[in-house]
Each structure stands twice: as C-alpha cells, then as structure tokens.
Amino acid sequence: MKIALTLIHWAFVLTMPVLLVGVVNRTKSWWVGRKGPQLHQFAFDLRRLLGKRPVISTTASPLFRAGAYVVLICGLLAASMIPVLGQFAPLQFSHDFIVVAYTLGLARIVLMISAMDVGSSFEGMGAAREASFSAYAEPALFLLIGTACAATGMSSFADLIGQLHTTPHYAIIVAPLVLALLILLQAEAARVPVDDPMTHLELTMIHEVMILDHSGPELAAMQYAAALKMTLYAGLIAALLNPFSPLSDPVAGIAASLALMLTVAIVVGCIESLTARLPMRWVPAYLMIASVAVLGSMLVIGFGAGSV
Amino acid sequence: MNQLTLAVFVLMLGAGLCLLPASNTIRAGIGLVTQAVATLVAWSVVIPVLFGGPDITGEMPWAYPIGELHFRLDALGAFFLAWSLPMTLLGSVYAVGYMQKYFRSPRHLGVHFALLNMISVSFLLVYTGEHAVTFLFGWEIAALAAWLLVIWDYSNKKVRFAGFNYLVSTHIGLIFLVAAVMILYSRTQSWFLDDYGDWLRQNPGALRNTVFLLLVTSFGLKSAFFPFHSWLPRAHAAAPAHVSALMSGVIHKAGLYALVRFLLLSGKPDEWMGWFLIAFSVTSALVGGLYTVGQRDLKRLLGYSSTENVGIAGIGFGIGCLGLTWDSPALVAVGFGGGLLHVLNHAFFKCQLFYAAGCVYQVKHVVDVERLGGLFRLMPVTAVCFIVGGVAISALPPFNGFASEFMIYSGLFGNHGTGMWAKLALCLVAAALAFVGAVSALSITRAFGVIFLGNARDASLPEGHEASRWMLVPMAIHALGTVVLGVAPMLGFAVVAAPTALFMHGMPESVATGSLQSTMDILVRIGAISGGLLLAVVLVTWWRFRSGKSPAPRQDATWGCGYGAPNTRMQYSGASFSTDFAKNFRNIMVLIKRRKAPAGYFPADAYVITDCVDAVERRLYSVINHGDETATDVSRKMQEDDSRLAFSAGLAALVLIAALVLLAEGVLP
C-alpha cells in the first residue's frame, strides 16, 4: 500500500509539472481565443533544451552551472515531503515541514546567487526582488502550518494537512487557508499578479530575469524546478480541499487530488488571463494578504478552542 | 582542578613572556604555544565532564574580604570551555597572518598575543567561577582585554572612539550585574552562586523579578541584544578581523553563558519570564536581521547578524524556560539544547565569516561592499568559506545553522499540553523566525553576490589574491566544523546533551533521558537528510562536469539587453539590492541618502550614496547631547557659592537616604 502510494506520489510529482504548465497555457489560450500549445508541449521544450550546448557568461564562476542542479535537487527533496495526495508523503516525520521550507529556501538562495554570478544588473534586480518578496511570503507559510498544527495537534506535514478536515472549524478556516496558499503559489511559482512569466521586458520580471543567462540543460533544470514548485503548491491546495484520505480510500483520494490540481491550474490560468501583473511596489501588500488571511483563521481556532 | 589551575598559570606565564624584549616572531610563538598547551591541559578535564563525568571543584584561600574562592566545573561550563579555548587559539593563529606586516615593524606584537592569552584566562575564570567576585573579575578581564584588542589601530580616531564606546557600554552592563549581585548578597550574606540559586528558588516575587530583569539587561548588553547593541557594529568594524570574530563568536557568548547559568540556578521560572525572554529575543533577531540588510561595511553587517543570532539562541532559552514552567521535558530538551547548539554553531560560522572578511580586507584594504566585486576567481577558498558560512547563517540545510534552528522550531511547533493561545503565540514567533531567516538570506546573497561574484567594481584597489595560509587554515577548519556539524548534528547535540540534562535534574531520570534521546533521534534524521542533500549535489555536479563527456559550454558576454558598452559600475550594487526592501522598514532602519543629481546639458559630477545608520545609536547620542546641554545650562544658572543652595541640597540628600532606609526596612541586614 505504502509502496504503491509512494510510486503514485512520485509519478504525480514528476509528471504534473508538465501537465500543469500545459493546462495553464491552454487556459490562457482559450481566454484569448487561440487553440494553444499541446498539453505536453513543455516536455518537448525541455527535451530540446537538454540537447543543446550551453552558452555561459565569461563572468560566471563555477557556482553558476552547479546552481541549476542544486535548485532541482532541492525541489525534488521538498517534493518527497509534501503531501500532494492528501495524508501521505514518501518521507514523513515530525516537523518535516521545516525541512521543506528551508530546502526550498536553499533553492532560492542558490538561484539568487546564480543570478548575481553573471554581474548583470537585470539579474541582480530579479534576485533582489525574489529575496525581498520571499521575506513576506515565508512567514505566511509558517503561520499556515502553525495554524494547522495547532488545530490538529499533529506534527508532520502530511498528517496536519490531511487531518485538518476532521477539525471542528474546518469549514470556516479552509477558505482563508486556500486563499493564502494560492497567493503563495503565485509568489513562489512566479505567476501573475506577482510576476509574469510571459513578459519580455527585463525590468518587470522576477523569476525569468534571474535565469536570463542560463541555457541548454541548465535552463531546462531551472524551468523544470520552477514548474515543480508550482505543482507542489497546487498539490498542497488539493490536499487541503481533498475530502478523501489516500490511506483509507486510495482511488477516490488520488482521483480527487488529480482533479483538484488541474482545477488549481485552470484557476491560475484564468487569473493570469483576466488580471494584469501588479506594480512592484504593491506586491508586498498583496503577499501580506496571505498572512492576514491565515491570522484570521488563527483567531477562529483560538476563540473556537475556548468555546468547544 | 589542578589541570585548570595549570592552564591559567600557563596562559598567564605566556602572557608575561610575550611582553619580554624579543623579536615579534618569538613573542607570537610563545603566545601560540602557551595557548595550545593550555587548551590541551584544560581539555583533559573538560572533555570527561562534558560527557557525563563528575563535576570538578576546587577551593583557594584568599585574603579578606573575599575569603575562600570556590571553583566548579560542571557540564555547562565545560561545554563553553570546550570550544572557547580552541577557537581563541585558532583566532591567534589567524592573527599571525593578519598581523604579518607588523612582524618586521617596531610595533610591539607581544601585547596583542598577551591579550589573546588573557581572553582565554577570562574564560577559565568565568566558566568555572563559583564565587561572585571571581566571576565578576573574569568578566572584567574579558571586557578590558577585548577593548584593548579592538583599539589595535589606535592612531585612527574612529577606532579609538569605537573602543571607548565599547568600554562604556560594557561597563554599563557591569553596573546592572553588580546591582543584581548586591541584591543577592544583601539577601544571602554570601558570595557563592549556589547560595544565590537557593535564595532565587525559594523566594519568587518582586525582588526575584527585579534580579531577573537586571541580569537579563546586563547579559543582554554583553551579548549585544537589541536595544543594547549600539556599541557592537562600531566595535566590530574597527577591530582587526580575528578580534571581531572572537568577540562575536566566542567572547560575547559569556553573556549567554551567564544567562543560562542563572536560569539554571533559579530553578523553575515564572511563566512570564519565558515569554519575556522570547519577546526580547525575537525583537533582537528581527531588528538585528533587518539591520544586516542595509550595511555597506561587511564587518558591520556581520556584527548586526550577531545581534540576530543571539536573539535566535535566546528564543531557544525562552522555550526552555516555558518547558520548565510547564513541566515539559521535551520542550526543555529542544529549547535549551537547541539554544546551546545554536551558540556552538554560531561560533563556528560567525568566526568563519569574519575570517573571510579579514582575508578580503587583507588583500583589498577595504570591506565596503560597493567597491569590491568579482573576488571569487581570485580568492576561491575565501569565497567558498564565505558562502558555506553564509548558507549556515541563513539556517539553510545542509549546514549546521539548520540543525539548531530546526530544534528551536520544533519547540515552537511542539505539542505541549498548554492552551491554544500559547500555541498560536509560539506559532507567531515561528513566523517571525521564518522572516528573520528570509532576511538573512537576503543580506548574505547581497554580500556574497556583490563582493565575490560579478566583476571588480573599483580598479584602483590592489589586485586580489588568496590571503596567507595562516589565515586560510583557521578559516577552513571553521568551515569544516560548519559542514560536519551540519551533516552530523548529533555530534553537536552529544556535546550539549550534558548541559541540557542539568535543567532536568528535578525530573525523573527515565523521562529526562527519554526526551534527550528522542531529540537525538530527530537530529540523526536531520543529519541524514542534510548529508543526503550534500551528497546528491556533489554527485550531480560531478556527473555534469566530468571531463570528456558533453561538449564544454561556449563562453560569451553576459546578456546585456542589446547594450554594447557595459561598464562594471553598472552591475547591481549592494545599495540597489537592498533599497527596495529597506524602504518598507524605514521606521526601524534609518537610511541616509546623499545625492547630487546630474544637472545641465553636460552633467559632470553626480552621485548617490546610501547608508544605513543605527537608529538606537542616533537616538542615544541625541539624548546624550541634549542632556549635556541641559546640564551645562543648569550649572550656568546656579551660583555655586550660594550657601542656601548647598544647604538645601544637603537636606534633600539626607531626606532621600532616610527614605531609602525606611523603604528598605528588613532588606538591609
């Protein structure tokens, strides 16, 4: 059972990045009335990049090339602990969410260092934005986990996300928590309205500008890692909403998880089609909405504990 | 005990011999040899105590009014001694490289090495002192020696000022400590810390709370907690790199030692003490972290990050206090264990970062981030040591900072049988800690990216090259420690297990060992994950870079968006990196911008200089200046030969003293 779930988890984590990017792009195309690329177009792009000979800046240090792989490895390590299917993760132990957050933190610092490495002011600008926006996003994630932790009394990521819908105030707190996670997804996976992956103006990019000088297999690693990060957050949202536990009801749980993740991708695509990227100076305020939403659900739990 | 006395004797002898008329090389040699001997001798007793051996006590008769001096080496003191002495030795080794140009000059280097020996002596006194006077005496030796070490470059006015600032601040801290000791003495009629402990355990109430606050203030000043940190950035920027490293990583840990010692003595704390300690420490971590963002001077930046890291360790101690109050052994284990482990880890990576800054200063003669750049290719060892330390200080895996912060976090998210609000409050603390982590990642990326990556910004600086081996070896040893304690945090925890167990002496044996064991198990897992991550990174990088396979990448210019004439000054600078973030916190950080905008059709000279100054220090000086003016004003208005004024002042003093005596009725013996 565990082995089967582990295999399914990895199958999800490894293939969903391609599918989710495809779904987001399809949704955006649909809104503008185009047919849009195939759902697995991203896989073709990655294969094309893997076959290319990279071009590297003369300024770059050896850290530059290694950086892309560190980012990818960190993403995969985090993926092994994030419960995309609900109450299950291949690597599960108490307080594993701290490892998840800090592994993704390592990926981020390495990404920023690779960006600074080529000595371009565009990439420095991207790194500075990434660093400062993540400082606003990080507390929201910890508040969210802490809230779930206090509500369920569990200590591992999979348990506290999976058990949350058995708590008395689930119906009230789920909406703010999903909102917070969606905002975190937009920030961490560089989606509109925080960042626009499709823009071609260096001055307004965050994630894409940091990987401007990457090419070939290194670029593939970076792009895959970014899509993986979106998958992980989409998976978290799915797990939060998923009413079935993969342990007791595997088929329904996995199907619901798949459907929810695709829904998240469609929602992300719709938001991207219907809104514009926020001005940079408003992004911190937008990210604070996530923290405020979680604080609200904390209050619900705090007062609820007194009355129950 | 004999070995410790011998160590003190060897160090003092070495300090004395360093002052003899001989060549600077011989003096430095004497300093290093005596430090090494003293370290080994002290280790021979410290190590057994650290791993569960019995305490070592010693007595020494002394003249009236001090009487008998008592020394005791227990696991807590042993833990601090075990790394303080060898790290001071490494600092002295680094000093040989850093001070190289003075070896052939008429400057007397012996004094410097003698003072480094005295620092080690002060550790032996403070960490074993059982008698309040030896404790204070060791405290004072450390303060004076550190002051004299800071003002090595005394011909520079700024350095003298920084030193004086430090000296004054550390003595203000001493006043609070003396006040606390006076209260305790008036109550117990004793000079022994054990008796103070008995009194503190038995008399909870207003007076104990006062003592607690006085002690926290004093130790906060020593360890540079916010808002008592204002001396720190100046002192760190002015001192030679190894002195900054030792001050930040080792010497000021005495403040945390004393805090933990008094917490240990005073038994079960009130609940508010734990919360107070957490709030005080979180503020320190937040403000210290924010201030690292805007600094131009690399050593000032590292100085502020000390404020941040003592705050993080303090959060651990606060959790431990709550654990004591709530009778939760698991919380005591992760709180005090995590705090002490963070102290050890911080000593490793902070010294390493300061040593790297010293290497940069040695070859480039500046540590201003805005003028450096592109040092990675010229100083690869220094750069790698810096980034290893930087990743560790941002508490990221796979290095040691992560292990200790993981323990502290697991205390914050712990499942202790307390109210929901307490849980949620600790969760807010965790969010603050996450913010601090992200901020320190920002400032480390900024410092590393601007100094070591990209291209050199200022061609007028000397050509870069790797610094002398005397400096690289201590730095590399620290880096090795950072990595080893990262992938094997259980080694670090094995060292802090005995001091943590001291806090659980009131609990049943099986509960205490059980909670320590479960913490150990968690750390084994963390070590495995960190080790696996490091291994995976090394393997993939090796696989990708092994020669002979896929064609080597083509080299080309950095993407310039079509601009064909880039100049290295166009790279993103430190100020541009931090301004966007710092702007949002301008109430806390004072950003000073001096600018001259380009004017006219052919603008010639234009500049923007952004600098981040300390808000507390500015406020302090404005208050002092203000007070100074008021005092001058008052003394000008008073006629000093007016006998009425003299009599009324005398009467007021008498009334005040009488009132104090009446108020203190029963307190005085």
HADDOCK unambig.tbl for C-alpha pairs under 7 A between the chains (distance, minus, plus):
assign (segid A and resid 53 and name CA) (segid B and resid 551 and name CA) 6.78 0.50 0.50
assign (segid A and resid 53 and name CA) (segid B and resid 553 and name CA) 5.99 0.50 0.50
assign (segid A and resid 54 and name CA) (segid B and resid 553 and name CA) 4.90 0.50 0.50
assign (segid A and resid 54 and name CA) (segid B and resid 554 and name CA) 6.38 0.50 0.50
assign (segid A and resid 55 and name CA) (segid B and resid 553 and name CA) 5.35 0.50 0.50
assign (segid A and resid 55 and name CA) (segid B and resid 554 and name CA) 4.61 0.50 0.50
assign (segid A and resid 55 and name CA) (segid B and resid 555 and name CA) 5.74 0.50 0.50
assign (segid A and resid 55 and name CA) (segid B and resid 556 and name CA) 6.54 0.50 0.50
assign (segid A and resid 56 and name CA) (segid B and resid 553 and name CA) 6.30 0.50 0.50
assign (segid A and resid 56 and name CA) (segid B and resid 554 and name CA) 6.04 0.50 0.50
assign (segid A and resid 56 and name CA) (segid B and resid 555 and name CA) 4.97 0.50 0.50
assign (segid A and resid 56 and name CA) (segid B and resid 556 and name CA) 5.95 0.50 0.50
assign (segid A and resid 57 and name CA) (segid B and resid 555 and name CA) 5.62 0.50 0.50
assign (segid A and resid 57 and name CA) (segid B and resid 556 and name CA) 4.92 0.50 0.50
assign (segid A and resid 57 and name CA) (segid B and resid 557 and name CA) 5.01 0.50 0.50
assign (segid A and resid 57 and name CA) (segid B and resid 558 and name CA) 4.86 0.50 0.50
assign (segid A and resid 58 and name CA) (segid B and resid 555 and name CA) 5.50 0.50 0.50
assign (segid A and resid 58 and name CA) (segid B and resid 556 and name CA) 5.59 0.50 0.50
assign (segid A and resid 58 and name CA) (segid B and resid 557 and name CA) 5.76 0.50 0.50
assign (segid A and resid 59 and name CA) (segid B and resid 454 and name CA) 6.02 0.50 0.50
assign (segid A and resid 59 and name CA) (segid B and resid 455 and name CA) 6.78 0.50 0.50
assign (segid A and resid 61 and name CA) (segid B and resid 376 and name CA) 6.98 0.50 0.50
assign (segid A and resid 61 and name CA) (segid B and resid 377 and name CA) 6.88 0.50 0.50
assign (segid A and resid 66 and name CA) (segid B and resid 541 and name CA) 5.73 0.50 0.50
assign (segid A and resid 70 and name CA) (segid B and resid 537 and name CA) 5.87 0.50 0.50
assign (segid A and resid 95 and name CA) (segid B and resid 410 and name CA) 6.29 0.50 0.50
assign (segid A and resid 98 and name CA) (segid B and resid 406 and name CA) 6.85 0.50 0.50
assign (segid A and resid 102 and name CA) (segid B and resid 396 and name CA) 5.61 0.50 0.50
assign (segid A and resid 102 and name CA) (segid B and resid 397 and name CA) 6.75 0.50 0.50
assign (segid A and resid 103 and name CA) (segid B and resid 396 and name CA) 6.91 0.50 0.50
assign (segid A and resid 103 and name CA) (segid B and resid 397 and name CA) 6.41 0.50 0.50
assign (segid A and resid 105 and name CA) (segid B and resid 396 and name CA) 6.77 0.50 0.50
assign (segid A and resid 106 and name CA) (segid B and resid 396 and name CA) 5.74 0.50 0.50
assign (segid A and resid 106 and name CA) (segid B and resid 397 and name CA) 6.81 0.50 0.50
assign (segid A and resid 109 and name CA) (segid B and resid 441 and name CA) 6.56 0.50 0.50
assign (segid A and resid 109 and name CA) (segid B and resid 445 and name CA) 6.71 0.50 0.50
assign (segid A and resid 112 and name CA) (segid B and resid 445 and name CA) 6.93 0.50 0.50
assign (segid A and resid 113 and name CA) (segid B and resid 445 and name CA) 6.22 0.50 0.50
assign (segid A and resid 113 and name CA) (segid B and resid 449 and name CA) 6.11 0.50 0.50
assign (segid A and resid 116 and name CA) (segid B and resid 449 and name CA) 5.32 0.50 0.50
assign (segid A and resid 116 and name CA) (segid B and resid 453 and name CA) 6.52 0.50 0.50
assign (segid A and resid 116 and name CA) (segid B and resid 454 and name CA) 6.70 0.50 0.50
assign (segid A and resid 117 and name CA) (segid B and resid 449 and name CA) 6.64 0.50 0.50
assign (segid A and resid 117 and name CA) (segid B and resid 453 and name CA) 4.94 0.50 0.50
assign (segid A and resid 117 and name CA) (segid B and resid 454 and name CA) 5.28 0.50 0.50
assign (segid A and resid 118 and name CA) (segid B and resid 454 and name CA) 5.34 0.50 0.50
assign (segid A and resid 118 and name CA) (segid B and resid 558 and name CA) 6.19 0.50 0.50
assign (segid A and resid 119 and name CA) (segid B and resid 453 and name CA) 6.80 0.50 0.50
assign (segid A and resid 119 and name CA) (segid B and resid 454 and name CA) 3.79 0.50 0.50
assign (segid A and resid 119 and name CA) (segid B and resid 455 and name CA) 6.24 0.50 0.50
assign (segid A and resid 119 and name CA) (segid B and resid 571 and name CA) 5.56 0.50 0.50
assign (segid A and resid 120 and name CA) (segid B and resid 558 and name CA) 6.73 0.50 0.50
assign (segid A and resid 120 and name CA) (segid B and resid 571 and name CA) 5.46 0.50 0.50
assign (segid A and resid 120 and name CA) (segid B and resid 572 and name CA) 6.80 0.50 0.50
assign (segid A and resid 121 and name CA) (segid B and resid 570 and name CA) 6.55 0.50 0.50
assign (segid A and resid 121 and name CA) (segid B and resid 571 and name CA) 4.67 0.50 0.50
assign (segid A and resid 121 and name CA) (segid B and resid 572 and name CA) 4.45 0.50 0.50
assign (segid A and resid 124 and name CA) (segid B and resid 572 and name CA) 5.29 0.50 0.50
assign (segid A and resid 125 and name CA) (segid B and resid 572 and name CA) 6.92 0.50 0.50
assign (segid A and resid 125 and name CA) (segid B and resid 577 and name CA) 6.82 0.50 0.50
assign (segid A and resid 128 and name CA) (segid B and resid 577 and name CA) 5.10 0.50 0.50
assign (segid A and resid 128 and name CA) (segid B and resid 578 and name CA) 6.90 0.50 0.50
assign (segid A and resid 131 and name CA) (segid B and resid 442 and name CA) 5.21 0.50 0.50
assign (segid A and resid 132 and name CA) (segid B and resid 442 and name CA) 6.96 0.50 0.50
assign (segid A and resid 132 and name CA) (segid B and resid 581 and name CA) 5.53 0.50 0.50
assign (segid A and resid 134 and name CA) (segid B and resid 438 and name CA) 6.65 0.50 0.50
assign (segid A and resid 135 and name CA) (segid B and resid 435 and name CA) 5.43 0.50 0.50
assign (segid A and resid 135 and name CA) (segid B and resid 438 and name CA) 4.85 0.50 0.50
assign (segid A and resid 135 and name CA) (segid B and resid 439 and name CA) 5.95 0.50 0.50
assign (segid A and resid 138 and name CA) (segid B and resid 434 and name CA) 6.02 0.50 0.50
assign (segid A and resid 138 and name CA) (segid B and resid 435 and name CA) 6.19 0.50 0.50
assign (segid A and resid 139 and name CA) (segid B and resid 431 and name CA) 4.36 0.50 0.50
assign (segid A and resid 139 and name CA) (segid B and resid 432 and name CA) 6.51 0.50 0.50
assign (segid A and resid 139 and name CA) (segid B and resid 434 and name CA) 5.47 0.50 0.50
assign (segid A and resid 139 and name CA) (segid B and resid 435 and name CA) 5.51 0.50 0.50
assign (segid A and resid 142 and name CA) (segid B and resid 430 and name CA) 6.71 0.50 0.50
assign (segid A and resid 142 and name CA) (segid B and resid 431 and name CA) 5.26 0.50 0.50
assign (segid A and resid 143 and name CA) (segid B and resid 427 and name CA) 6.28 0.50 0.50
assign (segid A and resid 143 and name CA) (segid B and resid 428 and name CA) 6.60 0.50 0.50
assign (segid A and resid 143 and name CA) (segid B and resid 431 and name CA) 5.72 0.50 0.50
assign (segid A and resid 146 and name CA) (segid B and resid 413 and name CA) 6.56 0.50 0.50
assign (segid A and resid 146 and name CA) (segid B and resid 427 and name CA) 5.26 0.50 0.50
assign (segid A and resid 150 and name CA) (segid B and resid 420 and name CA) 6.98 0.50 0.50
assign (segid A and resid 150 and name CA) (segid B and resid 423 and name CA) 6.31 0.50 0.50
assign (segid A and resid 150 and name CA) (segid B and resid 424 and name CA) 6.88 0.50 0.50
assign (segid A and resid 153 and name CA) (segid B and resid 415 and name CA) 6.57 0.50 0.50
assign (segid A and resid 213 and name CA) (segid B and resid 558 and name CA) 6.76 0.50 0.50
assign (segid A and resid 213 and name CA) (segid B and resid 559 and name CA) 6.32 0.50 0.50
assign (segid A and resid 302 and name CA) (segid B and resid 420 and name CA) 5.88 0.50 0.50
assign (segid A and resid 302 and name CA) (segid B and resid 421 and name CA) 5.87 0.50 0.50
assign (segid A and resid 305 and name CA) (segid B and resid 420 and name CA) 6.51 0.50 0.50
